Amino acid sequence: MSNIYKVKNTGDYSRYLGQTDRHPLVSVIDYTEVSPIRHSLNNYSVYGMFMHEHLPVELTYGCGKYDYTSGTLICVAPGQIGGKEDNGERIDLDGWALLFHPDLLRGTPIEKTIKECTFFDYRINEALHMTDEERDIFVSLMRQIKRELTNSRDDFQDRIIVEYIGLLLNYCIRFYNRQFITRKLENSDILMKFNSLLHDYFRDKKQLTMGLPTIQYCADKLCMSSNYFGDLVKKATGDSAGTHIRQYVIQQAKNELATGASVAQVAYTLGFEYSEHLSRMFKKETGMTPSEYHDMLRKK
């Protein structure tokens, strides 16, 4: 069984690295100040943002292995496990880490908006690869937060730190949007695989035992987290992955109806539990019922 280190509070991770924090809910780590460090496989109860310049180890995650490159950012949310199990080795790191407890955000606007930051649920092989300019912005904000933490606690400190975190999150959203755009060729290949996956799903009649294809199923087959997959499809096509699946299903339904099959037969063929479910989706997507579409074809 893996030896997992529980990071219940930000100070737990800091103490592991030999750093003493001045704030109970937030920690900023400059790895050059604590290196060399031992590996650790961590179970996080806090939010974490880790940016490494060069990491001389290969991490295993999801469907493959991953090497850090310059300015790579990985984010984790409470309940996630990440890192590498301690094997006694010590490594030199450069880069930064920001850890903050959910209680820091309690009652602030960031408490709601952070749930919309889907990159906290991305897999490690979906990390953000920052440009030099983006890296400079990230490091600048890390230094600002670290500097604020050296000040004496007062009524304004938490508010200032939360504002910095909110600014950092907004920058990360911008950086990820840039990454989706600059990887258009790679994303185009994934969209083709997505369509092939849907084609194979119905060709192999998986819908008869598994029902309609889900976003999670497609993401798993493409070795992605469902969040990253959904964001990629949305940025590339303007439509959600769920909409893309529904449109594909409706096209299959139209093909079946064109053969003269009944609505009940089409519903069964496509994996719907009840024909009413097909009719509801068909009406919502096309503006007419399957029966109306069938009648329209007969009149042509």
Backbone as CSV, one residue per row, in Angstrom:
resi,resn,N_x,N_y,N_z,CA_x,CA_y,CA_z,C_x,C_y,C_z
1,MET,0.845,-1.194,0.000,0.000,0.000,0.000,0.882,1.247,0.000
2,SER,0.517,2.249,-0.791,1.304,3.462,-0.892,1.295,4.227,0.424
3,ASN,2.417,4.854,0.721,2.529,5.686,1.906,2.084,7.095,1.527
4,ILE,0.867,7.444,1.909,0.283,8.721,1.508,0.336,9.704,2.678
5,TYR,0.881,10.872,2.413,0.995,11.924,3.423,-0.260,12.796,3.370
6,LYS,-0.932,12.941,4.499,-2.178,13.700,4.545,-1.897,15.180,4.793
7,VAL,-2.276,15.983,3.818,-2.119,17.431,3.926,-3.475,18.005,4.311
8,LYS,-3.767,17.993,5.614,-5.055,18.478,6.101,-5.085,19.996,6.166
9,ASN,-3.924,20.585,6.424,-3.796,22.036,6.500,-2.565,22.455,5.703
10,THR,-2.512,23.726,5.343,-1.374,24.198,4.548,-0.062,23.996,5.303
11,GLY,-0.117,24.114,6.630,1.088,23.958,7.423,1.653,22.556,7.396
12,ASP,0.806,21.559,7.111,1.297,20.171,7.055,2.338,20.010,5.956
13,TYR,2.057,20.573,4.796,3.001,20.467,3.688,4.243,21.301,3.957
14,SER,4.048,22.477,4.527,5.195,23.345,4.842,6.135,22.670,5.828
15,ARG,5.576,22.060,6.876,6.416,21.391,7.871,7.179,20.234,7.254
16,TYR,6.553,19.529,6.298,7.230,18.426,5.618,8.477,18.922,4.901
17,LEU,8.403,20.163,4.413,9.527,20.748,3.686,10.478,21.513,4.604
18,GLY,10.127,21.609,5.881,10.987,22.315,6.820,10.736,23.805,6.879
19,GLN,9.567,24.245,6.424,9.230,25.665,6.440,8.199,25.936,7.525
20,THR,8.319,27.087,8.192,7.359,27.510,9.203,6.486,28.623,8.637
21,ASP,5.175,28.436,8.708,4.247,29.430,8.174,3.820,30.417,9.249
22,ARG,3.468,31.616,8.803,2.970,32.640,9.722,1.456,32.769,9.648
23,HIS,0.843,32.095,8.658,-0.616,32.166,8.490,-1.170,30.751,8.546
24,PRO,-2.257,30.525,9.266,-2.786,29.160,9.426,-3.523,28.614,8.211
25,LEU,-3.871,29.475,7.251,-4.721,29.037,6.144,-4.089,29.177,4.765
26,VAL,-2.896,29.734,4.695,-2.265,29.926,3.383,-0.753,29.811,3.519
27,SER,-0.148,29.231,2.500,1.301,29.062,2.496,1.835,29.290,1.094
28,VAL,2.927,30.036,0.996,3.635,30.224,-0.265,5.025,29.632,-0.093
29,ILE,5.421,28.782,-1.021,6.713,28.100,-0.919,7.563,28.434,-2.130
30,ASP,8.738,28.951,-1.869,9.760,29.130,-2.893,10.674,27.917,-2.764
31,TYR,10.596,27.002,-3.733,11.310,25.729,-3.598,12.822,25.893,-3.509
32,THR,13.343,26.999,-4.034,14.786,27.194,-3.931,15.220,27.396,-2.483
33,GLU,14.280,27.782,-1.610,14.606,28.026,-0.211,14.528,26.764,0.645
34,VAL,13.879,25.714,0.131,13.696,24.497,0.945,14.370,23.275,0.319
35,SER,14.857,23.386,-0.904,15.513,22.256,-1.578,16.874,21.984,-0.945
36,PRO,17.333,20.717,-1.025,16.657,19.576,-1.671,15.546,19.016,-0.779
37,ILE,14.525,18.411,-1.404,13.395,17.882,-0.652,13.167,16.417,-1.005
38,ARG,12.468,15.722,-0.116,12.074,14.341,-0.384,10.758,14.341,-1.144
39,HIS,10.551,13.292,-1.927,9.272,13.119,-2.596,8.169,12.902,-1.564
40,SER,6.941,13.169,-1.954,5.803,12.839,-1.103,4.565,12.643,-1.973
41,LEU,3.821,11.595,-1.665,2.533,11.349,-2.316,1.478,11.875,-1.357
42,ASN,0.774,12.922,-1.752,-0.056,13.680,-0.819,-1.547,13.522,-1.075
43,ASN,-2.291,13.432,0.011,-3.751,13.485,-0.027,-4.152,14.863,0.475
44,TYR,-4.635,15.707,-0.430,-4.857,17.110,-0.105,-6.271,17.368,0.429
45,SER,-6.332,18.161,1.493,-7.599,18.711,1.979,-7.621,20.219,1.747
46,VAL,-6.662,20.698,0.976,-6.536,22.123,0.652,-6.368,22.276,-0.851
47,TYR,-6.474,23.509,-1.320,-6.177,23.817,-2.713,-4.669,24.003,-2.858
48,GLY,-4.127,23.566,-3.981,-2.699,23.732,-4.220,-2.413,24.086,-5.667
49,MET,-1.462,24.993,-5.868,-1.016,25.371,-7.205,0.499,25.240,-7.217
50,PHE,1.016,24.360,-8.085,2.445,24.026,-8.076,3.051,24.348,-9.443
51,MET,4.036,25.237,-9.438,4.723,25.597,-10.668,6.204,25.242,-10.517
52,HIS,6.670,24.331,-11.359,8.070,23.920,-11.330,8.753,24.316,-12.630
53,GLU,9.989,24.765,-12.512,10.785,25.079,-13.686,11.337,23.803,-14.306
54,HIS,11.982,22.987,-13.494,12.540,21.727,-13.980,12.359,20.696,-12.868
55,LEU,11.721,19.600,-13.192,11.540,18.529,-12.221,12.211,17.280,-12.765
56,PRO,13.301,16.852,-12.155,14.093,15.747,-12.711,13.523,14.368,-12.414
57,VAL,12.197,14.232,-12.425,11.567,12.925,-12.237,10.398,12.815,-13.196
58,GLU,10.010,11.595,-13.453,8.865,11.332,-14.320,7.707,10.868,-13.451
59,LEU,6.559,11.518,-13.592,5.393,11.164,-12.807,4.436,10.319,-13.636
60,THR,3.819,9.357,-12.983,2.810,8.526,-13.644,1.434,8.998,-13.207
61,TYR,0.554,9.214,-14.188,-0.785,9.692,-13.862,-1.694,9.391,-15.043
62,GLY,-2.957,9.051,-14.745,-3.913,8.809,-15.815,-3.463,7.702,-16.747
63,CYS,-3.424,8.007,-18.047,-3.096,7.012,-19.058,-1.641,7.050,-19.492
64,GLY,-0.836,7.870,-18.870,0.543,7.937,-19.341,1.465,8.586,-18.344
65,LYS,2.667,8.878,-18.818,3.683,9.496,-17.974,3.867,10.942,-18.402
66,TYR,4.418,11.718,-17.493,4.482,13.140,-17.751,5.791,13.717,-17.225
67,ASP,6.427,14.550,-18.009,7.629,15.253,-17.593,7.317,16.743,-17.473
68,TYR,7.750,17.338,-16.368,7.623,18.783,-16.236,8.547,19.466,-17.242
69,THR,8.058,20.562,-17.788,8.913,21.428,-18.591,8.892,22.811,-17.948
70,SER,9.669,23.713,-18.473,9.794,25.030,-17.866,8.443,25.721,-17.749
71,GLY,8.142,26.213,-16.535,6.923,26.979,-16.321,5.657,26.160,-16.381
72,THR,5.679,24.935,-15.871,4.503,24.069,-15.898,3.735,24.192,-14.586
73,LEU,2.425,24.386,-14.693,1.572,24.565,-13.523,0.573,23.417,-13.409
74,ILE,0.487,22.864,-12.200,-0.509,21.836,-11.893,-1.297,22.296,-10.679
75,CYS,-2.607,22.138,-10.734,-3.482,22.568,-9.642,-4.221,21.370,-9.066
76,VAL,-4.367,21.350,-7.748,-5.100,20.279,-7.086,-6.161,20.896,-6.183
77,ALA,-7.229,20.137,-5.960,-8.328,20.575,-5.113,-8.469,19.615,-3.938
78,PRO,-9.164,20.016,-2.886,-9.381,19.109,-1.751,-9.972,17.783,-2.203
79,GLY,-9.422,16.693,-1.660,-9.883,15.355,-2.009,-9.040,14.664,-3.052
80,GLN,-8.063,15.373,-3.631,-7.224,14.783,-4.665,-5.900,14.290,-4.092
81,ILE,-5.302,13.350,-4.810,-4.010,12.794,-4.429,-3.015,13.071,-5.549
82,GLY,-1.838,13.534,-5.193,-0.843,13.828,-6.214,0.560,13.792,-5.658
83,GLY,1.528,13.716,-6.548,2.923,13.691,-6.152,3.586,12.372,-6.465
84,LYS,4.609,12.047,-5.713,5.367,10.819,-5.917,5.753,10.281,-4.543
85,GLU,5.565,8.987,-4.349,5.811,8.384,-3.040,7.269,8.540,-2.622
86,ASP,7.479,8.819,-1.329,8.814,9.011,-0.778,9.627,7.717,-0.898
87,ASN,10.747,7.813,-1.587,11.646,6.658,-1.718,13.010,6.933,-1.089
88,GLY,13.064,7.991,-0.273,14.314,8.345,0.388,15.194,9.281,-0.412
89,GLU,14.878,9.451,-1.686,15.686,10.311,-2.554,15.391,11.780,-2.263
90,ARG,16.392,12.611,-2.373,16.227,14.061,-2.258,16.531,14.710,-3.603
91,ILE,15.689,15.641,-4.007,15.864,16.292,-5.301,15.869,17.803,-5.130
92,ASP,16.591,18.472,-6.012,16.624,19.934,-6.028,15.500,20.441,-6.924
93,LEU,14.706,21.348,-6.401,13.597,21.922,-7.155,13.740,23.433,-7.228
94,ASP,13.267,23.982,-8.317,13.043,25.412,-8.374,11.604,25.616,-8.832
95,GLY,11.021,26.703,-8.411,9.617,26.931,-8.699,8.890,27.392,-7.447
96,TRP,7.569,27.394,-7.523,6.765,27.936,-6.440,5.541,27.054,-6.185
97,ALA,5.014,27.160,-4.980,3.755,26.496,-4.631,2.911,27.443,-3.789
98,LEU,1.629,27.442,-4.047,0.664,28.173,-3.229,-0.369,27.174,-2.737
99,LEU,-0.528,27.095,-1.413,-1.555,26.249,-0.825,-2.476,27.119,0.022
100,PHE,-3.774,26.918,-0.114,-4.702,27.689,0.708,-5.897,26.819,1.086
101,HIS,-6.353,26.995,2.311,-7.445,26.193,2.865,-8.784,26.754,2.394
102,PRO,-9.775,25.899,2.147,-11.099,26.402,1.734,-11.688,27.405,2.716
103,ASP,-11.333,27.301,4.014,-11.869,28.239,5.002,-11.433,29.670,4.730
104,LEU,-10.301,29.859,4.053,-9.835,31.203,3.732,-10.819,31.912,2.813
105,LEU,-11.503,31.132,1.987,-12.414,31.698,0.994,-13.848,31.801,1.494
106,ARG,-14.109,31.247,2.679,-15.476,31.171,3.194,-16.109,32.556,3.270
107,GLY,-17.269,32.700,2.639,-18.001,33.957,2.681,-17.514,35.007,1.704
108,THR,-16.523,34.666,0.862,-16.008,35.611,-0.127,-16.537,35.242,-1.516
109,PRO,-16.519,36.173,-2.467,-16.951,35.833,-3.834,-16.115,34.714,-4.450
110,ILE,-14.849,34.582,-4.043,-13.975,33.547,-4.604,-14.452,32.154,-4.230
111,GLU,-15.160,32.022,-3.106,-15.655,30.707,-2.687,-16.548,30.095,-3.769
112,LYS,-17.321,30.933,-4.447,-18.196,30.445,-5.514,-17.456,30.313,-6.836
113,THR,-16.643,31.309,-7.171,-16.006,31.306,-8.482,-14.938,30.223,-8.609
114,ILE,-14.318,29.825,-7.507,-13.267,28.810,-7.619,-13.854,27.473,-8.069
115,LYS,-15.128,27.255,-7.794,-15.772,26.020,-8.232,-15.943,25.995,-9.749
116,GLU,-15.853,27.179,-10.359,-15.944,27.274,-11.819,-14.573,27.151,-12.483
117,CYS,-13.519,27.094,-11.670,-12.158,26.933,-12.208,-11.918,25.446,-12.447
118,THR,-12.343,24.971,-13.600,-12.326,23.538,-13.884,-10.922,22.959,-13.905
119,PHE,-9.896,23.810,-14.045,-8.523,23.278,-14.121,-8.065,22.664,-12.804
120,PHE,-8.789,22.882,-11.712,-8.443,22.205,-10.462,-8.803,20.718,-10.532
121,ASP,-9.563,20.341,-11.550,-9.931,18.934,-11.717,-9.318,18.341,-12.974
122,TYR,-8.307,18.974,-13.540,-7.609,18.415,-14.686,-6.605,17.370,-14.220
123,ARG,-6.273,16.469,-15.108,-5.233,15.490,-14.811,-3.863,16.117,-15.025
124,ILE,-2.850,15.438,-14.515,-1.497,15.984,-14.570,-1.004,16.122,-16.017
125,ASN,-1.494,15.257,-16.916,-1.072,15.363,-18.309,-1.858,16.437,-19.062
126,GLU,-2.648,17.217,-18.308,-3.380,18.341,-18.892,-2.928,19.645,-18.230
127,ALA,-1.676,19.653,-17.782,-1.136,20.802,-17.062,-1.042,22.019,-17.963
128,LEU,-0.903,23.174,-17.325,-0.732,24.425,-18.047,0.747,24.665,-18.319
129,HIS,1.087,24.886,-19.576,2.467,25.185,-19.970,2.545,26.682,-20.252
130,MET,3.057,27.423,-19.287,3.055,28.878,-19.374,4.150,29.407,-20.292
131,THR,3.846,30.492,-20.958,4.872,31.209,-21.713,5.768,31.935,-20.703
132,ASP,6.873,32.484,-21.182,7.774,33.230,-20.293,7.047,34.399,-19.643
133,GLU,6.229,35.083,-20.413,5.490,36.228,-19.872,4.483,35.772,-18.812
134,GLU,3.789,34.682,-19.082,2.817,34.162,-18.117,3.504,33.701,-16.839
135,ARG,4.667,33.059,-17.015,5.416,32.607,-15.855,5.831,33.792,-14.995
136,ASP,6.257,34.889,-15.621,6.671,36.074,-14.879,5.508,36.651,-14.066
137,ILE,4.310,36.630,-14.653,3.122,37.123,-13.935,2.839,36.238,-12.731
138,PHE,2.906,34.928,-12.935,2.639,33.979,-11.850,3.635,34.172,-10.711
139,VAL,4.915,34.237,-11.042,5.951,34.382,-10.016,5.808,35.715,-9.296
140,SER,5.457,36.768,-10.027,5.269,38.079,-9.417,4.165,38.036,-8.362
141,LEU,3.067,37.345,-8.674,1.968,37.238,-7.709,2.351,36.365,-6.523
142,MET,3.135,35.322,-6.756,3.618,34.506,-5.653,4.444,35.351,-4.678
143,ARG,5.291,36.185,-5.239,6.142,37.041,-4.397,5.315,38.076,-3.651
144,GLN,4.274,38.568,-4.293,3.402,39.535,-3.638,2.690,38.907,-2.441
145,ILE,2.167,37.702,-2.641,1.479,37.018,-1.540,2.462,36.678,-0.426
146,LYS,3.646,36.197,-0.817,4.669,35.851,0.173,5.073,37.083,0.984
147,ARG,5.193,38.217,0.316,5.553,39.461,1.001,4.451,39.874,1.976
148,GLU,3.199,39.722,1.542,2.074,40.072,2.419,2.046,39.187,3.660
149,LEU,2.434,37.937,3.506,2.422,37.009,4.635,3.479,37.348,5.678
150,THR,4.466,38.143,5.306,5.482,38.538,6.281,5.008,39.706,7.142
151,ASN,3.927,40.351,6.736,3.396,41.468,7.515,2.651,40.960,8.742
152,SER,2.476,41.808,9.712,1.711,41.448,10.901,0.242,41.265,10.532
153,ARG,-0.400,40.309,11.188,-1.819,40.058,10.906,-2.645,41.267,11.314
154,ASP,-3.548,41.672,10.421,-4.501,42.727,10.756,-5.814,42.424,10.051
155,ASP,-6.766,43.348,10.135,-8.097,43.116,9.576,-8.102,43.067,8.058
156,PHE,-7.037,43.506,7.424,-7.016,43.608,5.974,-6.231,42.476,5.297
157,GLN,-5.412,41.754,6.054,-4.501,40.804,5.421,-5.233,39.710,4.648
158,ASP,-6.219,39.072,5.282,-6.929,37.996,4.597,-7.623,38.503,3.339
159,ARG,-8.193,39.704,3.446,-8.888,40.275,2.290,-7.919,40.503,1.132
160,ILE,-6.741,41.017,1.448,-5.730,41.277,0.417,-5.259,39.973,-0.211
161,ILE,-5.000,38.953,0.626,-4.526,37.668,0.111,-5.573,37.015,-0.783
162,VAL,-6.837,37.067,-0.365,-7.916,36.483,-1.177,-8.025,37.202,-2.512
163,GLU,-7.835,38.536,-2.500,-7.877,39.287,-3.760,-6.738,38.857,-4.676
164,TYR,-5.566,38.642,-4.113,-4.434,38.155,-4.910,-4.754,36.780,-5.511
165,ILE,-5.350,35.901,-4.705,-5.691,34.562,-5.196,-6.722,34.659,-6.315
166,GLY,-7.712,35.536,-6.131,-8.704,35.730,-7.185,-8.077,36.216,-8.475
167,LEU,-7.127,37.136,-8.355,-6.421,37.639,-9.535,-5.619,36.524,-10.187
168,LEU,-4.966,35.717,-9.369,-4.176,34.604,-9.892,-5.063,33.602,-10.637
169,LEU,-6.236,33.302,-10.097,-7.155,32.370,-10.742,-7.622,32.909,-12.089
170,ASN,-7.919,34.202,-12.149,-8.349,34.800,-13.411,-7.238,34.742,-14.457
171,TYR,-6.008,34.974,-14.021,-4.892,34.859,-14.957,-4.774,33.419,-15.468
172,CYS,-4.952,32.449,-14.580,-4.831,31.046,-14.994,-5.913,30.670,-15.997
173,ILE,-7.119,31.212,-15.817,-8.188,30.983,-16.792,-7.777,31.552,-18.149
174,ARG,-7.199,32.750,-18.134,-6.721,33.367,-19.388,-5.613,32.527,-20.013
175,PHE,-4.676,32.058,-19.190,-3.559,31.272,-19.710,-4.051,29.973,-20.340
176,TYR,-5.018,29.316,-19.690,-5.542,28.064,-20.245,-6.291,28.319,-21.552
177,ASN,-7.024,29.421,-21.617,-7.703,29.761,-22.870,-6.687,29.948,-23.991
178,ARG,-5.569,30.607,-23.681,-4.505,30.765,-24.664,-3.956,29.420,-25.095
179,GLN,-3.797,28.494,-24.142,-3.247,27.184,-24.471,-4.190,26.394,-25.382
180,PHE,-5.493,26.482,-25.125,-6.455,25.800,-26.001,-6.351,26.332,-27.427
181,ILE,-6.177,27.648,-27.550,-6.104,28.270,-28.874,-4.819,27.877,-29.596
182,THR,-3.698,27.896,-28.890,-2.412,27.606,-29.535,-2.223,26.129,-29.831
183,ARG,-3.109,25.289,-29.328,-3.022,23.856,-29.610,-4.145,23.406,-30.538
184,LYS,-4.511,24.256,-31.493,-5.634,23.955,-32.377,-5.430,22.660,-33.153
185,LEU,-4.217,22.435,-33.664,-3.956,21.234,-34.453,-4.135,19.984,-33.605
186,GLU,-3.576,20.003,-32.404,-3.717,18.865,-31.498,-5.179,18.666,-31.112
187,ASN,-5.893,19.764,-30.854,-7.300,19.672,-30.470,-8.148,19.140,-31.611
188,SER,-7.800,19.520,-32.843,-8.521,19.027,-34.013,-8.413,17.518,-34.110
189,ASP,-7.248,16.992,-33.802,-7.042,15.547,-33.815,-7.905,14.867,-32.753
190,ILE,-8.031,15.493,-31.603,-8.856,14.930,-30.527,-10.328,14.934,-30.923
191,LEU,-10.779,15.988,-31.598,-12.172,16.043,-32.047,-12.462,14.937,-33.052
192,MET,-11.500,14.651,-33.920,-11.676,13.553,-34.871,-11.773,12.217,-34.130
193,LYS,-10.951,12.048,-33.092,-11.009,10.826,-32.293,-12.327,10.729,-31.539
194,PHE,-12.859,11.873,-31.104,-14.145,11.924,-30.418,-15.252,11.420,-31.343
195,ASN,-15.251,11.913,-32.580,-16.267,11.464,-33.541,-16.113,9.979,-33.872
196,SER,-14.879,9.534,-34.013,-14.634,8.112,-34.286,-15.090,7.251,-33.115
197,LEU,-14.889,7.767,-31.907,-15.294,7.046,-30.705,-16.811,6.851,-30.675
198,LEU,-17.553,7.905,-31.028,-19.011,7.804,-31.064,-19.460,6.834,-32.157
199,HIS,-18.787,6.890,-33.297,-19.116,5.979,-34.394,-18.911,4.530,-33.971
200,ASP,-17.777,4.249,-33.354,-17.463,2.884,-32.923,-18.403,2.413,-31.821
201,TYR,-18.828,3.352,-30.967,-19.723,3.009,-29.851,-21.025,2.411,-30.387
202,PHE,-21.601,3.072,-31.391,-22.866,2.583,-31.939,-22.651,1.419,-32.905
203,ARG,-21.527,1.422,-33.599,-21.222,0.300,-34.489,-21.101,-0.997,-33.702
204,ASP,-20.479,-0.904,-32.529,-20.287,-2.087,-31.695,-21.486,-2.368,-30.793
205,LYS,-22.547,-1.541,-30.953,-23.813,-1.719,-30.213,-23.637,-1.690,-28.694
206,LYS,-22.706,-0.862,-28.242,-22.511,-0.724,-26.801,-23.702,-0.059,-26.122
207,GLN,-24.471,0.704,-26.923,-25.621,1.387,-26.353,-26.675,0.402,-25.831
208,LEU,-26.676,-0.814,-26.352,-27.681,-1.801,-25.931,-27.437,-2.294,-24.513
209,THR,-26.195,-2.227,-24.058,-25.874,-2.664,-22.697,-25.463,-1.512,-21.784
210,MET,-24.931,-0.441,-22.387,-24.412,0.663,-21.575,-25.253,1.930,-21.665
211,GLY,-26.251,1.929,-22.543,-27.043,3.130,-22.731,-26.321,4.134,-23.613
212,LEU,-26.786,5.353,-23.624,-26.177,6.383,-24.454,-24.763,6.697,-23.970
213,PRO,-23.863,7.065,-24.877,-22.493,7.422,-24.460,-22.511,8.662,-23.575
214,THR,-21.656,8.680,-22.569,-21.577,9.809,-21.650,-20.275,10.583,-21.864
215,ILE,-20.231,11.787,-21.332,-19.013,12.600,-21.399,-17.880,11.884,-20.679
216,GLN,-18.193,11.294,-19.521,-17.158,10.612,-18.742,-16.586,9.435,-19.522
217,TYR,-17.435,8.676,-20.194,-16.976,7.533,-20.988,-16.024,8.007,-22.081
218,CYS,-16.427,9.046,-22.798,-15.592,9.548,-23.903,-14.271,10.097,-23.381
219,ALA,-14.328,10.840,-22.284,-13.105,11.404,-21.709,-12.151,10.301,-21.274
220,ASP,-12.694,9.266,-20.637,-11.854,8.149,-20.192,-11.173,7.472,-21.373
221,LYS,-11.911,7.253,-22.441,-11.347,6.590,-23.612,-10.275,7.440,-24.291
222,LEU,-10.398,8.752,-24.146,-9.424,9.662,-24.749,-8.333,10.043,-23.756
223,CYS,-8.327,9.356,-22.588,-7.307,9.587,-21.549,-7.293,11.029,-21.066
224,MET,-8.476,11.551,-20.764,-8.602,12.919,-20.265,-9.533,12.944,-19.069
225,SER,-9.411,13.999,-18.271,-10.425,14.238,-17.257,-11.661,14.780,-17.965
226,SER,-12.828,14.565,-17.377,-14.060,15.033,-18.015,-14.079,16.555,-18.110
227,ASN,-13.490,17.244,-17.130,-13.462,18.708,-17.163,-12.619,19.228,-18.316
228,TYR,-11.410,18.685,-18.464,-10.523,19.144,-19.525,-11.135,18.831,-20.888
229,PHE,-11.687,17.626,-21.024,-12.320,17.224,-22.279,-13.472,18.169,-22.621
230,GLY,-14.314,18.471,-21.625,-15.444,19.370,-21.867,-14.987,20.763,-22.245
231,ASP,-13.950,21.269,-21.570,-13.447,22.603,-21.887,-12.825,22.637,-23.276
232,LEU,-12.100,21.577,-23.639,-11.453,21.524,-24.949,-12.502,21.556,-26.067
233,VAL,-13.533,20.722,-25.940,-14.580,20.668,-26.972,-15.291,22.015,-27.075
234,LYS,-15.568,22.627,-25.920,-16.265,23.919,-25.910,-15.435,24.994,-26.592
235,LYS,-14.120,25.045,-26.290,-13.256,26.054,-26.890,-13.071,25.823,-28.383
236,ALA,-13.056,24.556,-28.797,-12.772,24.234,-30.196,-14.000,24.367,-31.094
237,THR,-15.198,24.082,-30.550,-16.396,24.031,-31.391,-17.462,25.062,-31.028
238,GLY,-17.392,25.585,-29.811,-18.437,26.505,-29.361,-19.597,25.796,-28.706
239,ASP,-19.647,24.468,-28.827,-20.703,23.663,-28.209,-20.108,22.780,-27.124
240,SER,-20.923,22.410,-26.158,-20.462,21.522,-25.102,-20.311,20.103,-25.632
241,ALA,-19.553,19.292,-24.913,-19.394,17.884,-25.302,-20.734,17.174,-25.254
242,GLY,-21.570,17.535,-24.263,-22.898,16.928,-24.163,-23.755,17.248,-25.366
243,THR,-23.695,18.491,-25.830,-24.439,18.884,-27.034,-23.942,18.112,-28.251
244,HIS,-22.632,17.952,-28.343,-22.041,17.214,-29.463,-22.550,15.769,-29.472
245,ILE,-22.620,15.147,-28.311,-23.112,13.771,-28.221,-24.579,13.703,-28.620
246,ARG,-25.372,14.638,-28.098,-26.808,14.633,-28.418,-27.036,14.832,-29.908
247,GLN,-26.275,15.735,-30.529,-26.432,15.969,-31.961,-26.076,14.723,-32.761
248,TYR,-25.059,14.009,-32.300,-24.677,12.770,-32.982,-25.798,11.740,-32.858
249,VAL,-26.375,11.625,-31.651,-27.463,10.663,-31.417,-28.675,11.008,-32.278
250,ILE,-29.000,12.302,-32.365,-30.156,12.718,-33.160,-29.935,12.397,-34.637
251,GLN,-28.707,12.570,-35.115,-28.413,12.233,-36.510,-28.604,10.739,-36.752
252,GLN,-28.202,9.924,-35.782,-28.414,8.482,-35.897,-29.898,8.162,-35.907
253,ALA,-30.662,8.891,-35.078,-32.109,8.677,-35.032,-32.741,9.035,-36.380
254,LYS,-32.285,10.126,-36.975,-32.818,10.524,-38.288,-32.517,9.458,-39.337
255,ASN,-31.303,8.909,-39.282,-30.935,7.863,-40.242,-31.844,6.649,-40.095
256,GLU,-32.134,6.273,-38.852,-32.986,5.108,-38.600,-34.421,5.373,-39.026
257,LEU,-34.926,6.580,-38.724,-36.303,6.927,-39.101,-36.460,6.945,-40.618
258,ALA,-35.388,7.318,-41.319,-35.434,7.364,-42.785,-35.590,5.982,-43.398
259,THR,-35.246,4.936,-42.643,-35.396,3.573,-43.151,-36.816,3.057,-42.985
260,GLY,-37.652,3.843,-42.273,-39.027,3.424,-42.036,-39.241,2.793,-40.682
261,ALA,-38.216,2.753,-39.846,-38.332,2.165,-38.510,-39.271,3.009,-37.649
262,SER,-39.955,2.347,-36.725,-40.860,3.059,-35.832,-40.062,3.794,-34.763
263,VAL,-40.716,4.723,-34.083,-40.052,5.479,-33.016,-39.588,4.534,-31.921
264,ALA,-40.390,3.553,-31.578,-40.027,2.587,-30.536,-38.804,1.780,-30.954
265,GLN,-38.772,1.382,-32.213,-37.630,0.607,-32.710,-36.346,1.442,-32.673
266,VAL,-36.460,2.702,-33.080,-35.293,3.591,-33.091,-34.790,3.823,-31.671
267,ALA,-35.722,4.033,-30.748,-35.342,4.266,-29.355,-34.571,3.067,-28.812
268,TYR,-35.048,1.874,-29.087,-34.362,0.660,-28.611,-32.986,0.535,-29.257
269,THR,-32.920,0.766,-30.565,-31.665,0.631,-31.304,-30.589,1.579,-30.777
270,LEU,-31.007,2.767,-30.354,-30.037,3.774,-29.908,-29.736,3.706,-28.415
271,GLY,-30.429,2.814,-27.693,-30.101,2.640,-26.282,-30.941,3.441,-25.312
272,PHE,-32.045,4.015,-25.773,-32.941,4.723,-24.862,-33.761,3.709,-24.065
273,GLU,-33.967,4.018,-22.797,-34.758,3.112,-21.961,-36.233,3.162,-22.346
274,TYR,-36.704,4.364,-22.691,-38.099,4.544,-23.105,-38.130,5.404,-24.370
275,SER,-39.105,5.139,-25.238,-39.213,5.914,-26.474,-39.528,7.383,-26.178
276,GLU,-40.191,7.631,-25.018,-40.503,9.010,-24.644,-39.229,9.837,-24.462
277,HIS,-38.154,9.186,-23.981,-36.904,9.892,-23.776,-36.304,10.337,-25.113
278,LEU,-36.400,9.466,-26.102,-35.939,9.838,-27.438,-36.774,10.992,-27.977
279,SER,-38.093,10.899,-27.824,-38.983,11.937,-28.346,-38.682,13.286,-27.716
280,ARG,-38.409,13.276,-26.402,-38.124,14.522,-25.698,-36.826,15.154,-26.223
281,MET,-35.778,14.334,-26.375,-34.505,14.854,-26.871,-34.645,15.320,-28.314
282,PHE,-35.334,14.548,-29.132,-35.505,14.863,-30.547,-36.233,16.193,-30.713
283,LYS,-37.283,16.378,-29.926,-38.076,17.610,-29.986,-37.236,18.809,-29.568
284,LYS,-36.448,18.631,-28.526,-35.631,19.729,-28.022,-34.555,20.125,-29.021
285,GLU,-33.983,19.134,-29.724,-32.875,19.416,-30.637,-33.332,19.869,-32.021
286,THR,-34.491,19.383,-32.471,-34.925,19.656,-33.843,-36.181,20.516,-33.952
287,GLY,-36.921,20.636,-32.857,-38.155,21.414,-32.904,-39.358,20.613,-33.349
288,MET,-39.167,19.325,-33.626,-40.289,18.452,-34.002,-40.117,17.090,-33.349
289,THR,-41.188,16.335,-33.263,-41.117,14.999,-32.688,-40.593,14.020,-33.723
290,PRO,-40.127,12.846,-33.309,-39.695,11.836,-34.282,-40.815,11.457,-35.254
291,SER,-42.048,11.392,-34.750,-43.180,11.041,-35.619,-43.401,12.114,-36.676
292,GLU,-43.290,13.374,-36.265,-43.452,14.471,-37.226,-42.334,14.441,-38.267
293,TYR,-41.129,14.113,-37.834,-40.016,14.024,-38.769,-40.239,12.859,-39.729
294,HIS,-40.731,11.730,-39.210,-41.025,10.568,-40.038,-42.070,10.902,-41.091
295,ASP,-43.133,11.627,-40.675,-44.187,12.010,-41.614,-43.673,12.976,-42.662
296,MET,-42.774,13.864,-42.266,-42.211,14.831,-43.205,-41.409,14.112,-44.291
297,LEU,-40.675,13.057,-43.897,-39.903,12.301,-44.893,-40.823,11.588,-45.875
298,ARG,-41.937,11.092,-45.396,-42.876,10.363,-46.272,-43.518,11.277,-47.285
299,LYS,-43.631,12.562,-46.994,-44.280,13.505,-47.890,-43.357,13.963,-49.000
300,LYS,-42.058,13.729,-48.820,-41.101,14.184,-49.832,-41.147,13.304,-51.078
